[in-house]
Amino acid sequence: MSDPVLSLSGVTKAYNHGQPSEIAVLRGVDLDVAAGEVVALVAPSGAGKSTLLHIAGLLDTADAGSVRIAGRETTGLGDRARTRIRRRDVGFVYQFHHLLPEFSALENIVLPQLANGISQSAARARAMELLSSVGVGERADHRPAAMSGGEQQRVAFCRALANAPRLLLADEPTGNLDPDTSDQVFGRLLALVRDTGLSALIATHNLDLAARMDRRVRLDAGVLVPA
């Protein structure tokens, strides 16, 4: 059996570490996400799911424990090495799209590819392919302000997958949308993930969306339990 794409072992995180006001957020998180598996992370606001995702995606560091991505141990790596892994192997989607407002949908997807050394022509072709796959190809030349919330978030999905990562991390990716739009947009995201065969850890408080994933885990008092 191949290594999990994401493996967390004994991950802990506290704020105000060692101080009387210390807040322990993660108390020994263990999680493996297999190749091609889509896992729902269910937790209420403030439970630490964003912290967990940031540690899993190397945007933050754990106080203790191990984080392995695509079989590589990342604990102790310097900023440059962590950035290389993040750029190559991890895609992020947030509740708010965070698209660059001065650029078109197409350009928002081309830019991270250029930063990764992809040629302009190849990056544009990849961007159009992704936009078309989520039903917004005809909006490629529009800036975010001229697009609906659902369209903006679909562009954000495409940007996260632009560099063909092994792992997608999503933090309430449809939490800012109305229920009908949320359902439609999540369907597009899930189809895109399935088609590309990548692994995903998706945080959501929407139990209906969570039920559409392969497996559900819940963050409870700083540890993960089956949901």
Backbone as numpy.savetxt, mean C-alpha at the origin, in Angstrom:
# Nx Ny Nz CAx CAy CAz Cx Cy Cz
8.23 -24.39 -0.85 7.39 -23.19 -0.85 8.27 -21.95 -0.85
7.91 -20.95 -1.67 8.70 -19.73 -1.75 8.53 -18.90 -0.50
9.49 -18.01 -0.27 9.41 -17.12 0.88 8.19 -16.21 0.75
7.58 -15.81 1.88 6.52 -14.81 1.82 7.06 -13.51 1.22
6.21 -12.78 0.53 6.63 -11.49 0.00 6.84 -10.50 1.14
5.99 -10.59 2.16 6.17 -9.78 3.38 6.15 -10.69 4.58
7.13 -10.52 5.45 7.18 -11.30 6.68 7.55 -10.38 7.84
6.64 -10.27 8.81 6.88 -9.51 10.03 6.99 -10.50 11.19
7.98 -10.30 12.03 8.17 -11.21 13.16 8.53 -10.42 14.40
7.66 -10.50 15.42 7.93 -9.86 16.69 8.07 -8.36 16.63
7.34 -7.71 15.72 7.48 -6.27 15.52 6.83 -5.50 16.67
7.60 -4.63 17.29 7.08 -3.77 18.36 7.34 -2.31 18.02
6.46 -1.45 18.53 6.62 -0.01 18.33 5.92 0.72 19.45
6.65 1.65 20.06 6.06 2.49 21.10 6.46 3.94 20.84
5.60 4.84 21.22 5.91 6.27 21.12 6.24 6.80 22.51
7.08 7.83 22.55 7.66 8.30 23.81 8.41 7.16 24.48
9.19 6.45 23.66 9.83 5.21 24.11 10.66 5.44 25.37
10.39 4.62 26.40 11.14 4.66 27.63 10.73 5.76 28.59
9.73 6.55 28.20 9.26 7.66 29.04 8.03 7.21 29.84
7.71 7.93 30.92 6.53 7.58 31.71 5.23 7.59 30.88
5.21 8.44 29.84 4.00 8.53 29.01 4.06 7.62 27.79
4.92 6.61 27.81 5.09 5.70 26.66 3.76 5.06 26.26
3.51 5.04 24.95 2.32 4.41 24.41 2.77 3.27 23.51
2.50 2.04 23.92 2.86 0.86 23.13 1.78 0.63 22.08
2.15 0.75 20.81 1.18 0.60 19.72 1.20 -0.82 19.17
2.39 -1.34 18.91 2.55 -2.71 18.43 3.32 -3.50 19.47
2.81 -4.67 19.82 3.37 -5.41 20.96 3.89 -6.79 20.58
4.36 -6.94 19.35 4.87 -8.24 18.90 4.04 -8.77 17.75
4.05 -8.05 16.65 3.22 -8.40 15.49 3.95 -9.44 14.64
3.24 -10.52 14.32 3.73 -11.56 13.42 2.76 -11.66 12.25
3.29 -11.63 11.02 2.44 -11.73 9.84 3.26 -12.14 8.64
2.76 -13.12 7.88 3.32 -13.48 6.59 2.26 -13.24 5.53
2.65 -12.60 4.44 1.77 -12.41 3.28 2.41 -13.13 2.11
1.74 -14.16 1.61 2.30 -15.00 0.56 2.22 -14.30 -0.80
2.96 -14.82 -1.75 2.92 -14.29 -3.11 1.50 -14.41 -3.65
0.97 -13.31 -4.17 -0.36 -13.31 -4.75 -1.50 -13.24 -3.75
-1.20 -13.15 -2.46 -2.24 -13.14 -1.43 -2.67 -11.70 -1.12
-3.97 -11.51 -0.93 -4.52 -10.21 -0.56 -5.10 -10.33 0.85
-4.50 -9.60 1.79 -4.86 -9.71 3.21 -5.49 -8.41 3.67
-6.63 -8.52 4.34 -7.31 -7.36 4.92 -6.81 -7.15 6.34
-6.42 -5.93 6.66 -6.02 -5.54 8.01 -7.16 -4.70 8.59
-7.86 -5.27 9.56 -9.05 -4.63 10.11 -8.72 -4.10 11.50
-9.02 -2.83 11.70 -8.78 -2.22 13.01 -9.49 -0.88 13.06
-9.95 -0.46 14.23 -10.55 0.87 14.34 -9.49 1.95 14.26
-9.92 3.18 14.03 -8.99 4.30 14.00 -8.22 4.40 15.31
-6.93 4.65 15.22 -6.11 4.80 16.41 -5.53 3.51 16.95
-5.83 2.38 16.29 -5.34 1.10 16.80 -3.90 0.81 16.39
-3.37 1.56 15.42 -1.98 1.36 15.03 -1.79 0.77 13.65
-2.88 0.67 12.85 -2.71 0.04 11.54 -1.84 0.86 10.61
-1.93 2.20 10.67 -1.06 3.02 9.83 0.41 2.85 10.24
0.66 2.77 11.53 2.03 2.53 12.01 2.55 1.20 11.48
1.70 0.18 11.54 2.10 -1.14 11.05 2.43 -1.10 9.56
1.58 -0.43 8.78 1.83 -0.33 7.34 3.11 0.44 7.04
3.36 1.51 7.79 4.58 2.29 7.57 5.83 1.48 7.90
5.77 0.65 8.92 6.90 -0.21 9.24 7.07 -1.29 8.18
5.96 -1.87 7.74 6.02 -2.90 6.69 6.59 -2.36 5.40
6.31 -1.08 5.11 6.79 -0.46 3.88 8.07 0.31 4.03
8.74 0.17 5.17 10.05 0.79 5.42 10.00 2.31 5.44
8.83 2.87 5.74 8.72 4.30 5.96 8.99 4.67 7.42
8.95 3.67 8.27 9.24 3.84 9.70 10.00 2.61 10.15
10.61 2.69 11.31 11.37 1.55 11.84 10.72 1.03 13.11
10.81 -0.26 13.31 10.30 -0.88 14.52 11.31 -0.71 15.66
10.81 -0.76 16.88 11.71 -0.75 18.04 12.41 -2.10 18.17
11.72 -3.15 17.77 12.29 -4.50 17.81 11.54 -5.36 16.80
12.14 -6.49 16.45 11.49 -7.40 15.52 12.13 -7.35 14.14
11.59 -8.17 13.25 12.15 -8.36 11.93 11.13 -8.02 10.85
11.61 -7.35 9.78 10.79 -7.07 8.60 11.54 -7.60 7.39
10.95 -8.58 6.71 11.55 -9.14 5.50 10.63 -8.84 4.31
11.20 -8.35 3.24 10.46 -8.06 2.02 11.10 -8.82 0.87
10.29 -9.62 0.20 10.77 -10.44 -0.92 12.00 -11.26 -0.51
11.96 -11.78 0.72 13.03 -12.65 1.21 14.24 -11.93 1.77
14.24 -10.62 1.75 15.40 -9.88 2.23 15.14 -9.25 3.59
16.02 -9.51 4.53 15.93 -8.89 5.85 16.29 -7.42 5.74
15.41 -6.57 6.26 15.64 -5.12 6.15 16.10 -4.48 7.44
16.03 -5.23 8.54 16.42 -4.67 9.83 17.89 -4.25 9.80
18.14 -3.01 10.18 19.50 -2.51 10.23 20.02 -1.89 8.95
19.22 -1.93 7.88 19.66 -1.32 6.64 19.66 0.20 6.76
20.55 0.86 6.03 20.59 2.31 6.01 19.49 2.89 5.14
19.38 4.22 5.17 18.30 4.90 4.44 18.34 4.62 2.95
19.51 4.63 2.35 19.61 4.42 0.90 19.13 3.03 0.51
19.55 2.02 1.26 19.14 0.65 0.94 17.64 0.47 1.14
17.11 1.07 2.18 15.67 0.99 2.43 14.89 1.68 1.31
15.42 2.82 0.85 14.76 3.54 -0.24 14.77 2.71 -1.52
15.88 2.03 -1.81 15.95 1.19 -3.01 14.93 0.07 -2.97
14.79 -0.57 -1.82 13.81 -1.65 -1.69 12.40 -1.10 -1.84
12.14 0.02 -1.20 10.82 0.65 -1.26 10.48 1.02 -2.71
11.43 1.59 -3.41 11.18 2.04 -4.78 10.97 0.87 -5.73
11.66 -0.24 -5.47 11.60 -1.39 -6.37 10.47 -2.36 -6.04
10.22 -2.57 -4.75 9.36 -3.70 -4.35 8.04 -3.33 -3.69
7.84 -2.06 -3.35 6.66 -1.68 -2.56 5.90 -0.55 -3.24
4.57 -0.70 -3.29 3.70 0.38 -3.74 2.77 0.78 -2.62
2.45 2.08 -2.51 1.61 2.59 -1.44 0.37 3.27 -2.00
-0.76 3.06 -1.32 -1.99 3.80 -1.61 -2.53 4.29 -0.27
-2.93 5.56 -0.22 -3.43 6.15 1.00 -4.91 6.51 0.85
-5.53 6.91 1.95 -6.94 7.31 1.92 -7.15 8.51 1.01
-6.22 9.46 1.05 -6.26 10.61 0.16 -5.24 10.38 -0.94
-5.58 10.75 -2.15 -4.80 10.32 -3.32 -3.39 10.88 -3.37
-3.16 12.10 -2.85 -1.82 12.72 -2.84 -1.21 12.82 -4.24
-2.04 13.00 -5.25 -1.52 13.22 -6.60 -0.91 14.62 -6.68
0.06 14.79 -7.54 0.67 16.11 -7.75 -0.28 16.96 -8.58
-0.79 18.06 -8.03 -1.88 18.79 -8.69 -1.50 19.46 -9.99
-0.21 19.77 -10.16 0.21 20.50 -11.37 0.48 19.57 -12.55
0.36 18.26 -12.33 0.62 17.30 -13.40 -0.66 16.54 -13.76
-0.70 16.05 -14.99 -1.84 15.27 -15.45 -1.83 13.88 -14.81
-2.93 13.15 -14.99 -2.99 11.78 -14.49 -1.85 10.96 -15.06
-1.64 11.07 -16.37 -0.57 10.33 -17.03 0.78 10.68 -16.43
1.05 11.97 -16.26 2.34 12.42 -15.74 2.56 11.95 -14.31
1.50 11.89 -13.52 1.63 11.40 -12.14 2.10 9.96 -12.10
1.81 9.19 -13.13 2.22 7.79 -13.17 3.57 7.64 -13.86
3.87 8.54 -14.77 5.16 8.50 -15.47 6.31 8.88 -14.53
6.11 9.89 -13.69 7.21 10.43 -12.88 7.91 9.40 -12.00
7.18 8.56 -11.24 7.92 7.58 -10.42 8.69 6.57 -11.25
8.25 6.32 -12.47 8.99 5.41 -13.34 10.29 6.05 -13.82
10.23 7.33 -14.16 11.45 8.04 -14.58 12.47 8.04 -13.45
11.99 8.22 -12.21 12.88 8.20 -11.06 13.53 6.83 -10.87
12.90 5.80 -11.44 13.42 4.44 -11.32 14.23 4.03 -12.54
14.50 5.01 -13.43 15.37 4.74 -14.58 14.67 4.23 -15.82
13.33 4.27 -15.85 12.59 3.82 -17.02 12.58 4.93 -18.08
12.64 4.57 -19.34 12.63 5.57 -20.40 11.28 6.27 -20.48
11.27 7.47 -21.04 10.04 8.25 -21.16 8.98 7.49 -21.96
9.36 6.90 -23.07 8.37 6.21 -23.91 7.80 4.98 -23.22
8.66 4.23 -22.56 8.18 3.03 -21.85 7.31 3.42 -20.67
7.67 4.50 -19.99 6.89 4.95 -18.84 5.50 5.41 -19.26
5.42 6.12 -20.38 4.12 6.59 -20.87 3.25 5.42 -21.31
3.86 4.43 -21.95 3.09 3.26 -22.37 2.56 2.49 -21.17
3.39 2.33 -20.16 2.98 1.64 -18.93 1.85 2.42 -18.24
1.98 3.75 -18.18 0.96 4.58 -17.54 -0.38 4.46 -18.25
-0.37 4.50 -19.58 -1.62 4.39 -20.33 -2.25 3.01 -20.16
-1.42 1.99 -20.12 -1.93 0.64 -19.91 -2.65 0.53 -18.56
-2.03 1.09 -17.52 -2.63 1.04 -16.19 -3.91 1.86 -16.12
-3.88 3.07 -16.66 -5.07 3.92 -16.63 -6.24 3.26 -17.36
-5.96 2.67 -18.49 -7.01 2.00 -19.26 -7.57 0.80 -18.48
-6.70 0.12 -17.74 -7.14 -1.08 -17.02 -8.11 -0.76 -15.89
-8.07 0.48 -15.37 -9.00 0.85 -14.30 -10.09 1.79 -14.81
-10.20 1.92 -16.13 -11.33 2.64 -16.71 -11.22 4.14 -16.78
-10.00 4.69 -16.68 -9.84 6.14 -16.76 -8.83 6.54 -17.83
-8.66 5.70 -18.82 -7.71 6.01 -19.88 -8.03 7.30 -20.60
-9.34 7.60 -20.73 -9.73 8.81 -21.43 -9.48 10.07 -20.60
-9.10 9.91 -19.34 -8.82 11.05 -18.46 -7.32 11.27 -18.30
-6.52 10.64 -19.11 -5.07 10.67 -18.95 -4.49 12.08 -18.94
-5.06 12.97 -19.74 -4.50 14.33 -19.85 -5.11 15.32 -18.86
-6.00 14.85 -18.01 -6.65 15.73 -17.03 -5.82 15.83 -15.76
-5.80 17.01 -15.18 -5.18 17.19 -13.87 -6.14 16.70 -12.78
-5.64 16.38 -11.60 -6.49 15.85 -10.54 -7.72 16.70 -10.23
-7.58 18.03 -10.24 -8.70 18.90 -9.89 -9.88 18.76 -10.85
-9.62 18.26 -12.05 -10.67 18.09 -13.04 -11.27 16.69 -13.02
-10.92 15.90 -12.02 -11.38 14.51 -11.93 -12.20 14.32 -10.67
-13.08 13.33 -10.69 -13.86 13.00 -9.50 -12.97 12.31 -8.47
-13.49 12.20 -7.24 -12.73 11.53 -6.18 -12.40 10.10 -6.53
-13.36 9.39 -7.11 -13.12 8.01 -7.50 -12.08 7.90 -8.59
-12.12 8.83 -9.55 -11.12 8.82 -10.62 -9.73 9.13 -10.08
-9.65 10.09 -9.18 -8.36 10.44 -8.59 -7.76 9.23 -7.87
-8.59 8.51 -7.13 -8.06 7.38 -6.38 -7.64 6.24 -7.31
-8.32 6.07 -8.42 -7.90 5.06 -9.38 -6.54 5.42 -9.99
-6.33 6.71 -10.23 -5.01 7.15 -10.71 -3.95 6.86 -9.64
-4.30 7.08 -8.38 -3.36 6.79 -7.29 -3.01 5.31 -7.25
-3.98 4.43 -7.53 -3.69 3.00 -7.60 -2.66 2.73 -8.70
-2.90 3.34 -9.85 -1.98 3.13 -10.98 -0.58 3.62 -10.64
-0.49 4.76 -9.99 0.82 5.27 -9.60 1.53 4.30 -8.66
0.79 3.71 -7.73 1.39 2.76 -6.78 1.94 1.52 -7.49
1.34 1.16 -8.61 1.75 -0.05 -9.32 2.66 0.26 -10.51
3.01 1.53 -10.71 3.75 1.94 -11.90 5.06 1.19 -12.05
5.78 0.97 -10.96 7.09 0.32 -11.03 7.02 -1.19 -10.79
5.83 -1.77 -10.98 5.63 -3.22 -10.85 6.19 -3.76 -9.54
5.69 -3.27 -8.40 6.20 -3.75 -7.11 5.78 -5.18 -6.84
6.41 -5.79 -5.85 6.01 -7.12 -5.40 4.90 -7.04 -4.37
4.83 -5.91 -3.65 3.93 -5.75 -2.51 3.19 -4.43 -2.60
1.87 -4.48 -2.39 1.06 -3.26 -2.30 0.59 -3.10 -0.86
0.79 -1.90 -0.31 0.29 -1.56 1.02 -0.72 -0.43 0.85
-1.91 -0.62 1.37 -2.97 0.37 1.19 -3.61 0.68 2.53
-3.74 1.97 2.83 -4.28 2.42 4.12 -5.63 3.09 3.88
-6.70 2.37 4.15 -8.07 2.86 3.92 -8.19 3.47 2.51
-7.90 2.70 1.47 -7.79 3.29 0.13 -9.09 3.84 -0.43
-10.23 3.44 0.13 -11.50 3.99 -0.34 -12.24 4.70 0.79
-11.55 5.00 1.88 -12.19 5.58 3.05 -12.71 6.98 2.86
-12.27 7.67 1.81 -12.69 9.04 1.57 -13.79 9.13 0.51
-14.36 7.98 0.13 -15.35 7.94 -0.93 -16.71 7.53 -0.38
-17.77 7.91 -1.08 -19.11 7.48 -0.67 -19.24 5.97 -0.90
-20.22 5.31 -0.25 -20.29 3.84 -0.30 -20.35 3.26 -1.71
-21.16 3.82 -2.59 -21.27 3.27 -3.94 -19.96 3.41 -4.71
-19.35 4.60 -4.64 -18.07 4.81 -5.32 -16.99 3.95 -4.71
-17.01 3.82 -3.38 -16.03 2.99 -2.69 -16.07 1.56 -3.20
-17.26 1.02 -3.34 -17.41 -0.36 -3.80 -16.87 -0.53 -5.21
-17.19 0.43 -6.09 -16.74 0.35 -7.48 -15.22 0.50 -7.58
-14.69 1.47 -6.86 -13.25 1.74 -6.94 -12.46 0.58 -6.33
-12.96 0.03 -5.22 -12.26 -1.10 -4.63 -12.26 -2.30 -5.57
-13.37 -2.49 -6.28 -13.43 -3.57 -7.26 -12.35 -3.42 -8.32
-12.12 -2.18 -8.76 -11.07 -1.92 -9.75 -9.70 -2.23 -9.16
-9.48 -1.82 -7.91 -8.20 -2.08 -7.26 -7.96 -3.58 -7.12
-8.97 -4.30 -6.66 -8.81 -5.73 -6.44 -8.55 -6.45 -7.76
-9.25 -6.05 -8.81 -9.02 -6.66 -10.12 -7.60 -6.41 -10.60
-7.11 -5.19 -10.38 -5.76 -4.83 -10.80 -4.73 -5.65 -10.04
-4.95 -5.82 -8.74 -4.04 -6.62 -7.92 -4.04 -8.07 -8.39
-5.23 -8.62 -8.64 -5.33 -10.02 -9.09 -4.65 -10.20 -10.44
-4.87 -9.26 -11.34 -4.31 -9.38 -12.69 -2.79 -9.34 -12.68
-2.22 -8.56 -11.78 -0.76 -8.43 -11.73 -0.11 -9.47 -10.83
-0.90 -10.17 -10.02 -0.37 -11.25 -9.19 0.47 -10.80 -8.02
0.39 -9.52 -7.64 1.20 -9.07 -6.51 0.50 -9.37 -5.18
1.25 -9.23 -4.12 0.70 -9.41 -2.78 0.22 -8.07 -2.27
-0.76 -8.10 -1.36 -1.31 -6.84 -0.85 -1.72 -6.99 0.60
-1.46 -5.94 1.36 -1.96 -5.79 2.73 -2.77 -4.50 2.74
-4.08 -4.63 2.93 -4.99 -3.51 2.76 -5.73 -3.26 4.07
-5.49 -2.08 4.67 -6.17 -1.71 5.91 -7.53 -1.12 5.58
-8.54 -1.57 6.28 -9.88 -1.05 6.07 -10.72 -1.28 7.32
-11.68 -0.38 7.55 -12.66 -0.63 8.60 -13.97 -1.12 8.00
-14.01 -1.25 6.65 -15.21 -1.69 5.94 -15.21 -3.22 5.87
-16.06 -3.86 6.66 -16.06 -5.32 6.74 -16.53 -5.97 5.45
-17.38 -5.27 4.68 -17.82 -5.82 3.40 -16.65 -5.90 2.42
-15.82 -4.86 2.40 -14.65 -4.90 1.53 -13.65 -5.95 2.03
-13.48 -6.03 3.34 -12.55 -7.00 3.90 -12.94 -8.43 3.53
-14.24 -8.69 3.44 -14.72 -10.03 3.13 -14.37 -10.46 1.71
-14.03 -9.52 0.85 -13.69 -9.83 -0.54 -12.22 -10.21 -0.71
-11.46 -10.13 0.36 -10.04 -10.46 0.28 -9.81 -11.92 0.69
-8.58 -12.40 0.52 -8.28 -13.81 0.77 -8.31 -14.18 2.25
-7.91 -13.22 3.07 -7.77 -13.50 4.51 -7.90 -12.19 5.26
-8.37 -12.27 6.49 -8.57 -11.08 7.31 -7.84 -11.25 8.64
-7.11 -10.20 9.03 -6.46 -10.17 10.34 -6.89 -8.89 11.05
-6.91 -8.95 12.36 -7.36 -7.81 13.15 -6.28 -7.40 14.13
-6.04 -6.10 14.21 -5.07 -5.57 15.17 -5.80 -5.34 16.48
-5.42 -6.12 17.50 -6.12 -6.10 18.78 -5.10 -5.96 19.90
-5.12 -4.81 20.57 -4.19 -4.54 21.67 -2.75 -4.73 21.26
-2.44 -4.35 20.02 -1.06 -4.36 19.58 -0.56 -5.64 18.95
-1.42 -6.67 18.85 -1.03 -7.92 18.18 -2.08 -8.25 17.13
-1.67 -9.07 16.16 -2.59 -9.49 15.11 -3.24 -10.81 15.45
-4.56 -10.87 15.24 -5.32 -12.09 15.45 -6.20 -12.29 14.24
-6.64 -13.53 13.95 -7.54 -13.75 12.82 -8.84 -12.96 13.02
-9.38 -12.41 11.95 -10.61 -11.63 12.04 -11.79 -12.44 11.50
